[in-house]
Amino acid sequence: MLTKLEITKNFINGTWKESETGETMTSFNPADGVIVGESQKSGLADIKLAIRDAKNAFENTDWRSNSTRRSDALMQWASNLKEKKEEIARLLTLENGKPIKEARMELNACIDTLKYFAGMARSVFGRSINLSSTSYGIIDKEPIGVVGIISPWNWPALLMIREAAPALAAGNAVILKPASRTPLISVKLVELIEGIADFPSGIVNIVTGPGRLIGDEMTTNPDVDVISFTGDTTTGKSLMKKAADKVKKLALELGGKSPNILFADADLNKAIPILAKSAFISAGQMCFAGTRVIVHESIHEEVVEGIRKEAEKLKVGNGLNESTDMGPVISEEQLKKVLEYCEIGKQETKLVTGGNRLTGGEFDNGFFIEPTIFDYVQIESRIAQEEIFGPVLAVQVFKDEDEAISLANGTNFGLAAGVWTKDVSRAVRVAKKVKAGTVWINTYNKNYPQTEFGGYKESGLGRTRGIDGLLEYTETKHINIEFDE
């Protein structure tokens, strides 16, 4: 287990290396400010070395052509993670602040994802076409090459594995660049591949350091063939501009302002607890958190009161406590940002509960905010339009189906949505009209490695998970064969 004195290293070409800068970064527990550990603050030379070695491994090993090897390697990675899950869950909570029960859930999803793509590694299928009496076509799916994966701090384990697993299953080499706030958990996951002989040296690399330098080099370096980025929309747009000069392929999963639409016939006994959980999971620091509730006017008061009760009974505290339901936000900077939005909400809308920093006792050394609900939020309000990335829920009211759809689609985002009704026809009709990559009906936040996920509009490009998630990391090649009759 990491201690505050231990310093992690980069993993490049199968070897643990200190950065050539000689500098390190410190990770702090956002619940109490205690040092968790240190990681390499890498420089340009480090990432260039990783890119060179990843390209060499891709071109000069059988990884790209040996699907059995890839499958076995990913399955063993899953097995190693399962064995060390409790230890790693504790580290995840220490570095990120999330409740330990949520950390276990995240790692279980990592294991499931690795297992799924271990199977998919043997299923990268193309197709054949009989073009004419003397011409035959093969549509081949090939790995692209070197994939640079830039992962975020909010779900740092899963959102790294979610991209690394399909990229590796398709036969690519990967370079992992974790968020600077949560590098330790990412390095710990990579440590688990040591001793797995099926991973050739250089196929999996991790370089920790500042995103503006490491991420920019991966985006502009011609030897990196694909950039996968999960994070905020502003950064995603910046990466797109930088990648344009190389016409580099991007896979982007960006921000969200996801609505739950409740019709008058919704099962509120089921819906209300799920609405609260979807809004306040990870202290609201999740791209597809259900941060808007769009409720029919006939059940508005009942729903708001129900969610208020759910929010106020959540236990906020240090994530290492088994009874904690919601931990801190990641940093003081994030705390200030969320509180600024709360002040906007207090001026523009009706505060139902929360809206303040938690202080006193164990709260004084961490970044804790009350679960917060605002009611009668107008669509043009900033707290309805902008991704807050904190435990803040906006309630909006509608009169009819058309207005509900209009409100749901009334932001620049389109990552996820929920529809709550007993009317199956209405549920499907509304789901098809809502501009979101995932629409849950009478549930929320159900994710599986075998089902695609991604966004419409400014919520991203491409899809992760499922068959499409695998194919994101392949090139399509037509091989034409001309033969004599």
C-alpha positions, 0 to 999 in steps of 0.5 A, a space after each residue: 500500500 502506498 504511504 505518503 513517503 512513497 513515490 510512484 514512477 513512470 512505466 515505459 517499455 516494461 521498466 519503471 523510470 523516474 522522470 528526467 525532470 527530477 520533479 514530483 507531484 504530491 497527491 492529497 486526500 480531499 477529505 482531510 488534506 493528508 498527503 497520500 503519495 507522490 508521482 513523477 512530474 514528467 517532462 517532454 523527454 519522458 513522453 517522447 520516450 514513451 511514444 517511441 517505445 510504444 510505436 516500436 512495440 506495436 510494429 515489432 511484436 505480435 501483439 497486433 496479430 495475436 488475438 489469443 495473446 491479447 485476450 489472455 493478457 486482459 483476462 489476467 489483468 482482470 484476475 490480478 485486479 480482483 485479487 488486489 481490489 480491497 487494497 486498491 479501493 482504499 487507495 482510490 478513496 484516499 486519493 479521490 475522496 469518494 466513499 469506499 463502497 463507491 470505490 469498490 463499485 468502480 473497481 468491480 466495473 473495471 474488472 467486468 470491462 477487462 473481462 468483456 474486452 478480453 473476450 472481444 479481443 478474439 472477435 474483431 471481425 471484418 467481412 467479405 463481399 463478392 463484387 463481381 465474377 472476377 473481383 472479391 473484396 475483404 473489409 478488414 479491421 486493423 489496429 490503428 497503432 499508438 493510442 494516447 489515453 488522457 483520463 480524468 480524476 472523477 472516476 480515474 480507474 474505470 475511465 482509464 480502463 474503459 478506454 485502455 481495454 478496447 484499445 488493447 483488445 483491438 491490437 494497439 499499444 497505449 500510453 496512459 496519461 492520468 489526471 494530475 490529481 489522481 495519478 497514484 491509482 492509475 499507476 497502481 492499476 498498471 503495476 498489476 500487469 507486471 509479471 503478465 508475460 502476454 503483455 509485450 514490453 512497450 504495449 502499455 505505458 503510463 506517464 504522469 505529469 501536467 496535462 498541458 505538456 504531456 497531453 499536448 505532445 501526445 496530441 501533436 506528435 505524429 507517432 500517436 495515431 489516436 487520442 482518447 480523452 474523457 473530461 470537460 468540453 472546453 479541453 476537448 475542443 482545445 484538443 480537437 483544434 490541436 489534433 486538426 493539423 495532423 488530422 488525428 482521430 479523436 475519441 471524446 467523452 465530454 461534459 453533460 447536463 443530464 435530465 431525468 423527465 418525470 411524467 405524472 404516472 411515474 413510480 415515485 417510490 422507485 424514482 425519487 431515491 434513484 434521482 437523488 443518487 444519480 445527482 449526488 453520486 461522486 459528490 455530483 462529479 460525474 459527467 452523466 450525473 442526473 443534474 436536472 429533474 424535469 417534472 410534470 407540474 401535477 407531481 412537482 411538489 411531491 417530487 421536490 419534497 421527496 428528493 429533499 428528504 433523500 438529500 438531507 439524509 445522506 451522510 457526508 464525510 470521509 470516504 473511508 467510513 463505511 457509512 459515508 454516502 457522499 465524500 468531498 469534492 476533489 479540491 479547494 478550486 472545485 469547492 469554490 467553483 461549486 459554491 459560486 454556482 450555489 450563489 447564482 442559484 440563490 439569486 436566480 431560483 428557489 433554494 430547497 436545501 443545501 447550498 453551503 460548505 460543510 464546516 466543523 469537526 472533520 469537515 474543516 480540513 476537507 472540501 465538503 459541500 451540502 447536497 443542494 437542490 434548486 427549484 423552479 430553475 429556468 432553462 436560461 439559468 447558468 445552473 441549468 445550462 452549465 456543467 457544475 461538477 458538484 452536488 447541485 440539482 436543478 428542478 424544472 417544471 413542464 406542462 406537456 410532453 413537448 415542453 418536457 422534450 424541449 427542456 431536456 434538449 435545451 442545453 448544448 449537452 447530450 450525454 444521458 437522460 432518464 424518462 420515467 413513465 408507465 406508458 411504454 409508448 410515451 417512454 419510447 417516443 420521448 426517448 427517441 426525441 431526446 438528443 442524448 447518447 444514452 436514455 434510461 427508462 424507469 431507471 438511471 446510471 445502469 452501465 455495462 461494458 457491452 453497451 455503447 456509451 457516448 454523447 450528442 452535441 458538445 458531449 463528445 465524439 464517438 462511442 466507448 464500450 460495446 462493439 462500437 467502442 472496440 471499433 473506435 480503435 480500428 482502421 477499416 481497410 478494403 482489400 480488393 482481389 482480382 482473379 481469373 475466371 
